[in-house]
Structure formats: C-alpha cells, structure tokens
Amino acid sequence: MANDSKYAYAVARVRVLENRLLDKGQVDRMLEAQGAREALQVLAETNYASAVGELKDVHRFEDLLAGELERVYREVRRFYPEPRLLEALAAKYDVHNLKVLLKAQGLGREAGGDILYPNVGNIPLAKLEAMFAQEDFRDLPPHLRQAVEEIGAGWSQRPDPQWIDIILDRALYDHLLALADTIPFLKEFFTHQANLVNIKTFIRVKILRQDEDFLKKVLLRGGDIHQSFFTDLYHEPLEVLCDRLALSPYAQVVNEGLAEWQEKGRLTRFEKLADDFLLNFVRSHRHHPFGPQALVGYLLAVENELKLIRIIMVGKLNKLPPEEIRERLRDVYV
C-alpha cells in the first residue's frame, strides 16, 4: 500500500493545501498582538478570513476552530483514495463526542456547553444523539458499542466521568492499532502516540499517588513499551524513569518534562514536547510521493495549527504576557 501510485493525485492535492497553513511569522504576529481581537485580525489575513468575518464574539473562537476542522476533513474526504486511513484518523472525534454525550447523560446535564464535532468523525453527531435519545446503541461499531455497554453496566457502581475516558481511550487505541496493522507508517505513528500517552499517564499516577491497580487499568495497550515496564517502576522515584528511557526516542520529552514539573509543578513542557515529537515524526516522512504519509502529516499539522490558535487566544483573553504563552506553543509544520 505504501508505494501505491493511487496516492499520487491525493499527495499533489495535499501539497497545495499545505501552502495554506500558517507559518512561523504569522503565529509570531498573533503572539505579539495587543489582545484577542488583534490576534484574530492576523488570522483574517490568512485562509481563515471568511471564518473570522463570520465570528460575532471573540470569546466564541472555538466555533471558528471546530468549523475549520470540519471543513478540512470534508475537503480531504472528497479526494483521498483510502477510506480506511481516514477512518483511523477521524476515529478520535467519534470517541470525543461519545465522551461528552456519556458524561452529560451520566451527570444529568446538557452537553451544549461542551465542544462537539458534528461532521468530523466517522459517525455524524446527529446519529449519535439519536442513539442516546432512543437508548439504542446497536448501530455503533463493535468496539465502541462494547465500550458504551461496559460504561453503562458499571456506572451505578462507579459514577466517575474519568472511567468514561479510560474505557473509551482503551477501545480507541485497540481499534486504531488494528486498523493500521497493514499500514506500517500509521502503525508506527499510533505506537509512538500510545507510548507518550502511557508515559504521561505513569507520571500523573505517580504525582497523584494513585495505586498500582489504577495504573494497570489506565495504561493503553497500543504502545510497544510493555505495561510491566511501568509497573516495575511504580515504587521507584520518578527520576528512575529518565534513566530507563535515556536511550529511547522519548528521552528529551521525559527529561525536560519532568524537570519542569520539579521546578514549576506542571507538565506543560512534557505536553508540548510530546506533540512536537509526533509532528516531527510525520514531518520527516512527508515527502513520500506514493503513500499515506503526506495526508497524515497534513491533518496532524491542521490539528496542531488549531491548537496553536487556541493557546494564543486563551492566553490573550486571560491577558497573559507573550513570553508565557510562547512557552506553551508547539512547532509549526511548515
């Protein structure tokens, strides 16, 4: 599949779309803007012009981001020749919507205040909402139906929204690795992603002093760092994690991430470096002309760009100084 010429046209289309991504200069101008409205004016000079023009309230910038993500996926679906690849990349949005709806149902509140993605995932939001209204989940894909049933069966004994995240995240990564089994590049990407999630989970479990049984339940099965690696380290100081991963691809992420936590009590640096690691991984493969690498890179670049905009807008609305916002910013793809 990786050398199939059917990808040639799609890769050429992706190359054109990449030219519309924000560059570092544009991100820096947003960062140096005097406030949120001025930051949006920078976006108004880019591919986001029409969306900015339709935005009535600067505090509703998430509507702009969700609309852009939906537009990008709609456009890519028109020309990409491998539906299974897009299914894998869009699956996390189905899981996100399910998390929001399940938590709203379990806690007896409306989901309207949460971010939802109507037409980004593989299952339209309207169809999901109809399933909840009818309390009938038979039309969900098997891995999601099983997860929803597990959550429903255990909710009365453990009405904890965190378990919704745990069960659905595990179902998602099991499904992603199965889907990507015949696409080596995609499987490697999801494996890296699962490893980084598990490393961060281990650090959080240690920081919060949660027990070892909890750690075993929350670790994803999709990584190639075995669960026993983390359970063997459970009773060791966190610094030992740095030593054990010193020769791994994740050494910088762990070392700098833990250093910031020890100094400032937060994992912002870890999260930034983890995102940059994944972005650099796909960027290093983006010039492959006959495979899925370019599309994966482009969609990750779009998600990364939306995250950059979100970080800047939240910072501007909270009147944070530019240098504090900059610490949280990810790399740009182009």
N, C-alpha and C positions, 0 to 999 in steps of 0.2 A: 504494500500500500504506500509506503513512504516514498517510492520512486515512480508512482503512477502519474502519467502525463495528464490525466484528467484534472489535476490540480493546477495546471499551468495558467489557465484563464483566471481562476479564483485568486491565485497568488498575484497576478497582474492587477486585479481589482484592489486587492489589499494594499499593494504598493501605492496606489493612488490615494486610498483612504488614510494611509499613514501620513501623507503630506498635510492632512488637516489637523493632526494632533498638535497640542500646544508645545512650544519649545521652551527652553530654559529662560530665555529672555522674557517671554510673556508671563511665565509663572513668577519671575522676579518682579515684574511690574505690578502684578496683583499683590504680591507680598509687600511691596513698598507703598501701596496705595494708602491714602489717609483714612479710609474707612471701608465698610462693606459695599456701599453704593459705588464708590470709585473703583473698587476691585471688580465689580460687575461691569463697569464701563470698559475695562480692559477686555473682558470676555465678549463684550458687544462688538469688538473689532475683529473677532475670530469667527470660526464656524458656528459658534453659539449665538450669533447675532439675533436670529429670529426668536429663539427661546428667551433670551434676555429681554427682548422687546415685549414679549407676552407676559413677563413676570410683573405682577402688580405690587407685590410686597417682598422686600429684600429678605425678610425672615422666612419666606416660603421657597428659598433657593433649592431645597430638597426636591421640590416638584420639577425644577429645571433638570436636576441630575437624573432623576428617575425617567423623565421624558427622553433625555439624550440616550440613556442606556437602552430604552425600548426602541428608539429609532435605529440605533446601531445594530441591534440583533435583528430587527425587521429587515434592514438592508442586506445584512450578511446572509440571511436565510434565502434571499432571492437568488443568489448566485453560487452558494457553496455546494459542492458535489457530494459531500459526505454527511448525511443527516445524523449518523451515529456520533460523529465527532461533536457536532453542535449540541446534540442531546446531552453529552457528557459535560460540556462547558456551561450549559444553561441549567443543569440539574440543581445547582445550589440555590437558585432562585425559587424553585418549587419548594425546596426544604425551608427556605426563609419564610415564604408565605404560609406554609403549614405551621411553622413555629408560632408566628403571630396569631393565626386563627385558633390554634390549640390553646395557647395561653389565654387569649380572650375568652374562649369558651370555658376553660377550667376556672378562671378567676371571675367569671360572670360580668365581663365588661365588654364594651365595644372595641373593635380593632381599628377604628377610624383614626386614632391618634398616632398609629404606628406606620412606618414606611412599608408599603406593599408594592409589588411589581405585577401589574395586571397582565402584561403580554410579553414578558422577557423569558420566563421559564418555559418548560415543555407543556405545562398544564395551564390553560387560561385561568386567571383568578376567579372569574365568574363561575367557572365549572367547579372550582374548589369550594367556593362559598355555597353553591347549590348542594354539594355533598354534605356540608355542615348543617345546612337548613333541614335536609332530609335525614341526617344522621345515617347516611349510607355511603360507605367508602369502597364499595366493590369495584368501582372503575379506576381506582388508584393503581399505579404499577405495583407489582407484588411486594417489592422491598419497602415501599412507602406504606402500603396497606398494613403490612405486618408491624411496622414501627408504630403506626397510629393505633392499631389494636393493642399493642403492648402498653402504650401510654394510657389508653382508656381503661384497660384492665387494672393497672396499678395506681390510677390517680386517687382513688378513695383512700388507699393506704399511704400514699406518698404524694400529696398535692403540692409538688415543688416544681415550679417552672424550669428549674435547672435540669431536671431529668428529661424534660421535653427536648432540650438542646442535646443532651448526651445521647439519647436513643436515636434521634434523627441524624445527628452528625455521624454516628457509627454506621447507620444504614446508608447514608450518602457515600461515605468513603469505601465501604464494601462494594457498593454499586459502581462507583467510578473506576475502581481498580479492575473490576470485571469487564466493564465496557472498554477500557483501554488496553486490555490484555493483548490485542493484536496490533496495537499502535505503540511501538516501543518509546517514541519520544513522549507521547502523552502519559504513558505509564510511569516513565521516569519523573515527569513533572509532578504528577499526583503523589508519587512516593516521596519526593522532596517535601511537598506540601504537608503530607501527613507526618513526616518526621519532625518538621518545625512546629506543627501544632502540638505534637506529643512532648517535645522539649519544653515548650511554653507551659503546657499543662502540668508537667512534672514540677517546674519551678513554682507555679502558683500553688500547687498542692503543698509543697514544702513551706512556702511562705505563710500560707494559711493554716498550717499544721493539721491538715486533714489526714485521715488514717490511710493505711496502706490498701485496705479493701476498696476505699473510694478511688484511689489511684488506679487500681486494676480495672474499675468499671468505666473510668472516663478516658483511658488511653484508646486511641484509634488502632484498628488492626491493619491499616493500609501501608504503614511505613516498613522499612527494612531494618530499622533499629528495633530489635525484639523487645517485647514487653518486659522480659526478665532483666534487660539492661537497666531499666528504670526501677524495677522493684528491688534489684540488688543494691541500688544506690540510695534507696529510700532512707536508710538510717545513717547515711554519710552526710557530712557538711556539703552545702551546695557547691563549694569550691572544687570538690572532687569531680563534679560534672564537667568543669572546664578541663581538668586533666584528662578525663576519659574521652573527651571529644576533641582533644588538641590536634589530632591528625585527621579529623573529619572535615568535610566541606563546610561545616557549620561552626567552626572554631571562632571566627570573628564575631558572628551573631551572638554566640553564648558568652564569650569573654566580655565584649563591650556591653551587652545587655545586662549581665549580672553586675558589672562594675557600676552602671548607672543605678541599678536597684540598691546596691550597697551605699551609694552616695546620696541618692535622692528619694529612694523608696518607691520607684516606679519602673515600669517595663516599657516605656515609650521607645527607648533606643532599640530594644530587642525587636519590637513590632516593626519598626522602620527597617531595620537591617534584614529581617526575615522577608519582608515584602520586596526589598531591593534584591535579595538573593534570588528570589523566584523571577523577578523581572530580568535580571542579568542572565539567568539560565535561558529563558526563552529568547532574549535578545541575541545571545551568542549563536542561536540556531536560525535566526530569522531569514537568512539569505538562501536557505534551501529552496530551490525552484519548483520541486515536484513533490511536496508533502504538506502535512498539516501545520508545520512549524510556524509559517508566516501568520496564519489565521490565529493560532493560539497566542502568539506574541501580540498581535493587534488587539484582540479582545482583552487580554490582560493589560495592555497599555491603556485602553479606554477606561477600564476599571480603576487603574492606577491614577489616571488623569482626574477622574471624578473624585477620587479620594483626596487628591491634592487640592482641588477646588473646595471640597468640604472642609478640610483642615484650615485653609486660609479664611473661608467665610466664617466659620465658627470662631476662629481667632479674632477676626475683625469685629464681629458682633459683640465679642466679650472684651474688646479693646486691649488685646494682648499686644505687647511690643513685637515688631517684626522678627527680632532675633529669637524670641521664644517660640514663635510659630515655625520659624525655619528649622528648629531642632526636630520637629515632627514630620517635616516634608520628606517624601520619597524622591527617588531619582525620577527624571523624565525618560521616556523611552527613545525619543528622537534626539 
